[in-house]
Amino acid sequence: MNDKPEKLIDKKGVRLDGRKADELRPLRLQVGVLPNADGSAYIEHGKNKILVGVFGPREMHPKHLSLSDRMVIRCRYHMAPFSVPERKSPAPSRREVELSKVIRESLEPSVFVDLYPRTGIDVFVEVLQADGGTRCAAITAASLAIADAGVPLRDLVVACAAGKVDDTVVLDLYDLEDKVGVADVPVAYMPNLNAVTLLQMDGVISPAEFETALNMAVEGCKKIYPLQKEALKTKYMTVKEEVEE
Amino acid sequence: MSTMLTKVKQKQIAQLIAEGKRLDGRGLTDHREITIEEGLIEKAEGSARIYLGKTQVLVGVKVETGEPFPDTPNEGVLTVNAELVPLASPNFEPGPPDENSIELARIVDRGIRESKAISTEKLCIEPGKKVFVVFVDIWVLNYDGNMIDAAAIAAVSALANTKMPNYEVEDGEVKIKTGYSPLPMKSHPITVTMAKIGDKLIVDPWIEEEQVMEARISMAINEDGNICAIQKGGAGFFSPQKILEASKLAQDKAAELRKKLDW
């Protein structure tokens, strides 16, 4: 477990998991997977497996948290104890509190919050298995779940990370690249509005490499976007077929 | 005094900024006046108080011995914690740290950790068993906007004046000797926070501007001009072009501050 590979990219530019520098991991999205939630989505992004359930718009509890002119969005990002190699305590860690905040802030610009005064929606993210880039996969799924709940959106939010591994800027880092690599730049993006709604970075990166990474992440988001739309359509195609039968 | 802003004032602030002016007379990319007092807490191994305009943040550093993390047995440990003390603002309440104070601590932590500001490998006493643990505690004393930059700059300057106890190892026991040596440091990152109001970027937003801003972005810059941490905050967005503009601005402002602070 603690053996760090010397090189994460070989001479031919192939990464340890066989991908090229600007290649995404395989992605699978499904909408409407939880019967009790108002909206839900499931994402498999590489080995990441994440479920998102959305409740609302509904009355806020406690009531005093509601706002008279807009909807309140709450978000909880949570990892299952068995989602990582060493059992994680189910109590929310500081990392999870921070991620809940940045995920919420990445979704907020997409929602027409002023259409639903005095209400709230709760976005619950459960990471069932984590393999690097969970916040991005969570955002991609959460935006779908909010759409599935029937909340009007300006655009879907789609997220993807880029980063620096060895000396190369690469797309969509998995766990090992994230831990051993040089830098990680998660980005959330609304393609139709050309709007970045989440941006974080840790690691050391030159301004020029940062520009490359940012552009690469945005391109990655644009590749995931059609899959997201497809997943949403698939659900309603199934509903339509059932009704017509 | 409440920190709620009337819509009229919000509009006034936004309009002024669109014209390239600010309510407190600063240029769009000017910081407020910065003053740093170092070593004011004698019982802490390191400390610094920063005044960024009316925002006041005190950072204390304690150094103790403890166990290393299993995945880094040869490295000392850095722990950053932030408290939004209730006396700092009518809106801060006592209680366990909320998401704002956790986010603040984690932004400052990332800036220090990723820039390798502290040479953690020099803080190892006995590999896998005993290392020095550096506790950085951020105490926000008066909140008037942009506590990220205030806390990040104060934390680095507190670390820079931190004294490590001299020690020797005798039969596996650590004995603290008299005298001190400075905490081994490699870098002094400078964090610059910018807010987006309309289509303008402003540096060092104060409290009223924070209530008008759509989103903010903070970047930690090291000596080489490389970026070592970024955090976007707030429920708004940036275009990729705006982010690159912010990156350029952060470089310039960090270099300017570095000269001013003589880091």
Interface residues (C-beta under 8 A of the other chain):
Chain A: N2 R94 R95 V97 E98 S100 K101 V102 R104 E105 E108 P109 A183 V185 M190 L193 N194 A195 V196 T197 L198 L199 Q200 M201 D202 G203 V204 I205 S206 P207 F210 E211 L214 N215 V218
Chain B: D71 P97 E99 I102 E103 A105 R106 R110 R113 E114 S115 K116 A215 I217 N222 D224 G225 N226 I227 C228 A229 I230 Q231 K232 G233 G234 A235 G236 F237 F238 S239 P240 I243 L244 S247 K248 Q251
